[in-house]
Structures are given as C-alpha cells and as structure tokens.
C-alpha cells in the first residue's frame, strides 16, 4: 500500500517510519499511537481510512466510497471502542465484544480496523483479554491503540505491537518529594507521610516519578547498610540517614515494597488506594 500522510499530522520521523512500513506491505496488526488524545486519534482515524480505501494508488484517496464512509464515521469495517477518560474505565466486557467482532469477515473492505481510544484506561483484565487476540489475530484485522503513555499498558501488550510516539512526553518533576518521603518513613508521626503523598493521589505520572526516585534512594541506603559505597540516587545524605535508622532487613523490605508499588502504577492501579497502601506498608516495614 502506498500510504499518504500529511506532513502536519505527525512528526517527520514517525511519518517516515509509517510510510516505510506500509510501502513494504508488512503492515503491523497492532499499532500503539502515543501522545495527546487529539493527535493520536486523528492519526488513527486516518490510518483506518487508508485501510478501507479502494484506491489502487495512494491511500486514503478521500473520494472513493470507502473513504467517504470513513470520513462520515459510518464505515461498517471501522469500529471504535473506549473513549472514557477515567482510569480503568475501559473494561474487560468491551474487549470481549471486540474479540467477537474481530472474527467477523469484513463487510466491504479488505480489512476490519478496531480503534481503541484512550487505551491507557484499559483495566488489567481488559488488557489480558486483548492479549489473547493480539497473540493470534485474524489476518484481516488491524488494531490501532491510542494512549497518552505506552508505558501504561502491560509489557506483553506493548511487545505485540509497534509503538509510535507522536509528541515528546515530558517527564514529571520529582520536586524533592521522594527525599521527603524517605525521611518521613523514619518519622514517628503517621501524618507526615500521609501529607506528603496527598498531592500524588490525582497525578499518576508524578506518583510514578516519585516512586522511581524513592526506589533509588532506598537502594542506595541498602547498599550503604551492607557496606557498599556506589550510589545512584543523588541523595547521599538521605540514603545515609535511612541506612543509620533502619536495619538491613527493613531496608530490603522497603525497597521491595516501593518496587511493587511502582509496578502497580504501570498496571493502572487506583492511585488513591495505592497512595494509602503505600503509607501504611512503608510504616509497617519501618517498624512503626
């Protein structure tokens, strides 16, 4: 297929990559488009239109019956699922319906295209259900997943898809919260840690960034407690304070706990429950 993509629709490197893939005829059965909702959905709809276009030359031509129906949102071989903006609002039942539809032969086009909008909101159960069809997809089906961050999807889903980033994603700042939380673990006051985690309840990306840095600090403290010197967190004083205040066993348990909590952010766990659970378990591991 000779694909046509307007230059303004996506970054030049993504455009070149997509043009190369489509011209080779080895079109992936699943694409993840990462970036802002408007941009990723626009590109997904464009690629879906190209898939149902009847032109023998460049696709989408914009004039054939397939393109006209796609532009009107009425093509029977383009199906859109999702769209909700709340975390985990994309449920397993939606994917089960998609899986049933995927085995229906195309009505008019050569392929059926499934657009999964806001796929970062797929629950873990929904992603596992999707994985079953991504592993052995029907030959005439293509999946287009749009999301703000591909890392919010399970690694098994990402590994069976090609990922294209449409805009540079800015990493949230830690703002020193990881250091403050590390020190608060040693505080006798429970409220100190709860207060620090309060801003993270509604900001999953920042919570993930803080946990990443906290994990490094805890790792450094454990290294120091075991007699090592190599540190990676950039917070030597805080790591030293933890190493002096906690036992080797406590530091190991806390490090494992923070690693698990970070993993849960990748699986779209409820951030309010996650932050509350984090405070309780950190204090318990520290002997409070």
Secondary structure, DSSP 4 states (H G I P E B T S, - for coil): -EE---GGGS-HHHHHHHHHHHHHT---SEEEEES-HHHHHHHHHHHHHHHH---SSEE--SSSHHHHHHHHT--TTEEEEE---STT-B-HHHHHHHHHHHTSPPSSSS-EEEEEETGGGB-HHHHHHHHHHHHT--TTEEEEEEES-GGGS-HHHHHTSEEEE-SPPPPPP-TTHHHHHHHHTT-S-HHHHHHHHGGGTT-HHHHHHHHHHHHHHHHHHHHHHTT-----SS-HHHHHHHHHHS-HHHHHHHHHHHHHHHHHHHTT--HHHHHHHHHHHHHHHTT-
